[in-house]
Amino acid sequence: MRLCFLVEEQYRHDGMPLDVIRQLGAWGHQVDVLWPGRSLIPISEAIRAGSHDAWVLKTVSGGPGLTLLEAAASVGLTTVNDARAIRGVRDKALAAVIARSSGLPVPVTYAAARPQEFAEIPEAEFPLVVKPADGSSGRAVRLVATPDRLLDPVEPHDAGAPGAPGGGLLIAQPYVPNSGTDLKVYSVAGQLYATERCSPLHPAHAVRERQVPLTPEIARIAAEIGTVFGLDLYGVDILLGPDGPVVVDINDFPSFRQVPDAVARVSAAVLELARNGTAGQGGGFPTAGSRTAGQATTGQPITEQPTAGQPRATPAAPATAPAPSTQAPTPPFKIPPAPSAPSAPPAAAPRPRPAASIGGGR
């Protein structure tokens, strides 16, 4: 297969997705790489029907990569994730509306262009978590205890960041009391993995990052997010608040940290999605009722908690790797060096998506 990865400058040295790119090359596939932030891209030639089996995006929110991915989708190319799905989660204000209207447990959300506008929110709803609507990687996220602290300066490393005060639309949500531990659930084309990490709002709280058991309730929420937004490779940040789980962020193509054999699993998922299409293809944002609900990757309802440290399903391996493409890449495509000793590819994971209705509220 021939694939094109769009990699933003921020991720040019990251293992995800560069290790995936190298793994796919080691399996015999042709992988072209575009660097949207530092390349002249002849889009009339680079983006055309039939040029690639799929385009894959790993970019920051607000970066130029999403426009290129949408251009690829506009000429009928498969994109991973689906371009409409990515747009739906990259804008956190839009994502909050879509999620809440679909019955997902998200906090009440306010939007404003200037932080001082949040002073109109009833003081009883403070403290607030204020963050840029187009933010990523925890940039410019802050906890505001009282209305008079709304104009406190952002941290120096956040100054000038997209969505920082004066830099674009902001959102605010009432703070959800929690233990200081975030639950991060990753979905690899329908396979779910739960991990723990330190909350960015509580950096002093010591948390050992690790994979943890996936409960039925969390599995239903994570699966429903994939269905509502039409995502295949994504991560969900969940807080365990006093009233139950609360979704506080959704990310397309995350780091997949602590997912066992993440590179091989994500690589296999990219191939399977390139062959069969992605969840969001064929229309706008999917609705919860547009797919069969309650099915895990094994074809069984999500009702049992997996053993700690075990994924819900393990991908099998295809008998042979597809033959590599003979078509040579053309500028500005650049391919990272592949490892010298390729490993055998795993089989593509089953396509069905887990989904279930979870009801509304927090």
C-alpha positions in Angstrom: 0.0 0.0 0.0 1.0 3.6 -0.4 0.3 5.9 2.5 1.0 9.6 3.2 1.6 10.9 6.7 1.2 14.6 7.6 3.5 15.3 10.5 3.5 18.6 12.2 6.8 20.2 13.4 6.0 19.5 17.0 6.0 15.7 16.4 9.0 15.5 14.0 11.1 13.6 16.6 8.3 11.7 18.4 8.0 8.0 18.4 4.3 8.3 17.6 4.0 8.5 14.6 7.6 8.1 13.4 7.9 4.6 14.7 4.7 3.7 13.0 6.0 5.2 9.7 9.1 3.1 10.0 7.2 0.0 11.0 5.0 0.3 7.9 8.0 0.7 5.7 9.6 -2.3 7.3 6.5 -4.3 6.4 7.0 -3.4 2.8 4.6 -0.5 2.4 5.5 2.8 0.8 5.1 5.6 3.2 5.5 9.2 2.1 5.8 12.0 4.7 4.8 15.6 4.4 5.9 18.2 6.9 3.2 20.9 6.7 5.0 23.4 8.9 8.2 23.6 6.9 7.6 22.5 3.4 6.5 24.0 0.1 3.7 21.6 -0.9 2.5 21.6 -4.5 -1.0 20.6 -3.5 -2.3 20.4 -7.1 0.1 17.5 -7.7 0.5 16.0 -4.2 -3.2 15.8 -3.4 -5.0 14.0 -6.2 -7.4 11.0 -6.5 -5.5 7.7 -6.6 -2.2 9.2 -5.2 -2.3 7.2 -2.0 -4.4 4.5 -0.3 -4.8 6.7 2.8 -3.6 9.9 4.3 -2.8 10.0 8.1 -2.6 13.1 10.2 -0.5 13.7 13.3 -0.6 17.5 13.9 -1.3 20.1 16.5 -4.6 21.8 16.8 -4.8 24.9 14.6 -1.9 23.7 12.4 -1.9 23.6 8.6 -2.1 19.8 8.5 -5.8 19.5 8.9 -6.5 21.7 5.9 -4.3 19.3 3.8 -6.1 16.3 5.2 -9.5 17.9 4.3 -8.2 18.6 0.8 -7.3 14.9 0.5 -10.8 13.9 1.6 -12.3 16.3 -0.8 -10.9 14.4 -3.8 -12.1 11.1 -2.4 -9.0 9.8 -0.6 -9.4 7.9 2.6 -8.1 9.8 5.7 -7.2 8.5 9.1 -8.9 9.6 11.2 -11.8 10.9 9.0 -11.2 14.6 8.4 -14.7 15.6 9.6 -14.2 13.7 12.8 -10.9 15.4 13.5 -12.4 18.8 13.0 -15.2 17.9 15.5 -12.7 17.2 18.3 -10.0 19.7 17.5 -12.4 22.5 18.3 -13.1 21.9 22.0 -16.1 24.2 22.0 -17.7 22.3 19.2 -16.7 19.0 20.7 -18.4 19.9 24.0 -21.7 20.7 22.3 -21.6 17.5 20.2 -20.8 15.4 23.2 -23.3 16.8 25.6 -26.1 16.8 23.0 -25.3 13.1 22.5 -25.7 12.3 26.2 -22.0 12.0 27.0 -21.0 13.0 30.5 -19.2 16.3 29.9 -19.2 19.4 32.1 -21.3 22.5 31.4 -19.2 24.6 29.0 -18.9 28.3 28.4 -17.1 30.1 25.5 -15.6 33.6 25.3 -12.9 35.4 23.3 -11.6 37.1 26.4 -11.1 35.5 29.8 -12.7 38.5 31.7 -16.0 37.5 30.1 -16.1 34.4 32.3 -16.7 36.8 35.3 -20.4 36.6 34.3 -20.5 32.9 35.3 -22.1 32.5 38.8 -19.4 32.5 41.4 -20.9 29.3 42.8 -19.6 27.5 39.7 -15.9 28.5 40.4 -13.3 27.2 40.4 -13.2 27.0 36.6 -10.9 25.2 34.2 -10.1 27.6 31.4 -8.3 26.5 28.3 -8.0 27.4 24.6 -10.7 25.9 22.3 -8.0 25.0 19.8 -5.4 23.9 22.4 -3.5 20.7 22.6 -0.9 19.0 24.8 -2.2 20.8 27.9 -1.0 24.2 26.7 -2.5 27.3 28.5 -4.8 25.1 30.6 -5.3 26.7 34.0 -7.4 26.5 37.2 -9.1 29.8 38.1 -10.2 29.8 41.7 -12.3 33.0 41.8 -13.6 35.6 39.2 -10.9 38.1 40.3 -8.2 35.7 39.1 -9.4 35.4 35.5 -6.9 38.0 34.3 -3.9 36.4 36.0 -1.1 36.0 33.5 -0.6 32.7 31.9 2.6 30.7 32.6 5.6 32.0 30.6 5.8 28.8 28.6 2.2 29.3 27.6 2.6 32.9 26.5 1.7 33.2 22.8 0.3 29.7 22.7 -2.8 29.2 20.5 -5.8 30.0 22.6 -3.9 31.9 25.2 -5.6 35.1 26.4 -6.0 37.3 23.3 -5.2 34.5 21.0 -8.6 33.0 20.1 -11.7 31.4 21.6 -11.5 30.1 25.1 -13.7 27.7 26.9 -14.4 27.4 30.7 -15.8 24.4 32.6 -16.5 24.0 36.3 -13.7 22.1 38.0 -14.6 18.5 38.8 -13.1 17.5 42.2 -10.9 14.5 41.7 -7.9 12.6 43.1 -5.3 14.3 40.8 -5.2 11.2 38.6 -6.5 11.3 35.0 -7.8 8.2 33.3 -6.7 8.1 29.7 -8.6 5.6 27.5 -7.1 4.9 24.1 -9.0 3.3 21.2 -7.0 1.5 18.4 -9.7 0.9 15.8 -12.2 -0.4 18.4 -9.8 -2.0 20.9 -9.8 -0.1 24.2 -7.0 0.4 26.7 -7.2 2.3 30.0 -4.2 4.0 31.5 -3.5 6.3 34.5 -1.4 9.5 34.5 -1.0 12.7 36.5 -3.5 15.4 35.9 -2.0 18.6 34.4 -3.9 20.6 37.0 -2.1 18.7 39.8 1.5 18.3 38.7 2.7 17.8 42.3 0.5 14.7 42.7 2.7 11.6 42.1 1.1 9.1 39.7 2.9 6.2 38.1 1.8 5.9 34.5 0.4 2.4 33.9 -2.2 0.4 32.2 -5.2 -0.3 34.4 -8.4 -2.5 34.1 -11.1 -1.1 31.9 -14.4 -1.1 33.7 -17.7 -1.6 31.8 -18.9 2.0 32.4 -15.7 3.6 31.2 -15.6 1.2 28.2 -19.2 2.3 27.2 -18.3 6.0 27.4 -15.1 5.6 25.4 -16.8 3.5 22.8 -19.7 5.9 22.5 -17.3 8.8 21.8 -15.9 6.9 18.9 -19.4 6.4 17.5 -20.6 9.9 18.1 -17.5 11.6 16.5 -16.7 8.9 13.9 -13.2 8.3 15.2 -11.0 5.2 14.9 -7.7 6.2 16.5 -8.3 8.4 19.5 -7.8 9.1 23.2 -10.3 10.2 25.9 -9.4 12.0 29.2 -11.8 11.0 31.9 -12.0 12.2 35.5 -13.6 10.1 38.2 -15.6 12.8 40.0 -18.0 12.6 42.9 -20.9 12.1 40.6 -19.2 9.5 38.3 -16.9 9.6 35.3 -16.7 13.0 33.4 -15.1 13.4 29.9 -12.8 16.4 29.9 -10.9 16.0 26.6 -10.9 14.0 23.3 -7.8 13.7 21.1 -7.4 12.2 17.7 -4.3 10.2 17.1 -2.8 10.5 20.6 0.5 9.1 21.9 -0.9 5.7 23.0 1.4 5.7 25.9 1.3 2.5 28.0 -0.6 0.6 25.3 1.2 -2.7 24.9 2.9 -3.1 21.5 1.4 0.3 20.5 3.5 0.7 17.4 2.5 -2.6 15.9 -1.1 -2.2 16.9 -1.5 1.3 15.5 0.4 0.3 12.3 -1.9 -2.6 11.8 -4.9 -0.4 12.4 -3.8 2.2 9.9 -3.5 -0.6 7.2 -6.9 -2.0 8.1 -8.5 1.5 7.9 -6.8 2.3 4.7 -8.2 -0.9 3.2 -11.7 -0.7 4.5 -12.4 2.9 5.2 -12.8 4.9 8.4 -15.7 5.3 10.7 -16.6 8.8 9.7 -16.6 8.3 5.9 -19.7 9.0 3.9 -21.3 11.9 5.8 -21.1 14.4 8.6 -20.8 13.7 12.3 -22.3 10.2 12.9 -24.9 9.8 15.6 -25.0 7.2 18.3 -27.8 5.4 16.5 -26.0 5.1 13.2 -24.1 2.0 14.2 -24.8 -1.2 16.0 -24.5 -0.5 19.7 -22.9 -2.5 22.5 -20.4 -4.6 20.5 -16.8 -4.9 21.5 -14.0 -5.9 19.0 -14.7 -9.6 20.0 -18.4 -9.2 18.8 -19.6 -9.5 22.4 -21.4 -6.8 24.5 -19.1 -4.8 26.7 -20.1 -6.2 30.0 -17.0 -7.8 31.5 -13.9 -6.1 33.0 -10.8 -7.4 31.4 -7.9 -8.7 33.5 -5.5 -6.0 34.6 -2.8 -5.3 32.0 -4.7 -7.2 29.3 -6.2 -5.6 26.1 -9.8 -6.4 25.2 -8.7 -8.2 22.1 -5.3 -9.1 20.6 -4.8 -8.5 16.8 -3.8 -11.6 14.9 -1.2 -11.5 12.1 -1.8 -11.7 8.4 -0.2 -14.6 6.6 1.8 -12.3 4.3 2.5 -8.6 4.0 1.1 -6.9 0.9 3.6 -6.3 -1.8 5.3 -2.9 -1.6 4.4 -0.2 -4.1 6.8 0.3 -7.0 5.9 3.9 -7.5 8.6 6.3 -6.4 7.8 9.2 -4.1 8.0 12.7 -5.5 9.0 15.9 -3.8 8.2 17.2 -1.2 7.7 13.7 0.3 10.5 12.5 2.6 10.7 9.1 4.2 12.3 8.5 7.6 14.9 5.7 7.5 13.4 2.3 8.2 14.9 -0.2 10.7 17.3 -2.7 9.3 15.6 -5.8 10.6 11.8 -5.7 9.8 9.6 -7.7 12.0 6.6 -9.8 10.9 3.4 -7.7 10.6 0.4 -8.4 12.8 -3.0 -9.0 11.3 -5.4 -6.2 10.9 -7.7 -5.9 13.9 -11.5 -6.6 13.4 -13.4 -3.7 12.0 -16.6 -3.5 14.1 -16.7 -0.6 16.5 -17.8 -0.9 20.2 -20.6 1.4 21.1 -23.3 1.7 23.7 -25.8 4.2 24.9 -24.8 5.7 28.2 -27.5 8.2 29.0 -27.0 11.9 29.9 -25.7 13.8 32.8 -22.4 14.0 34.6 
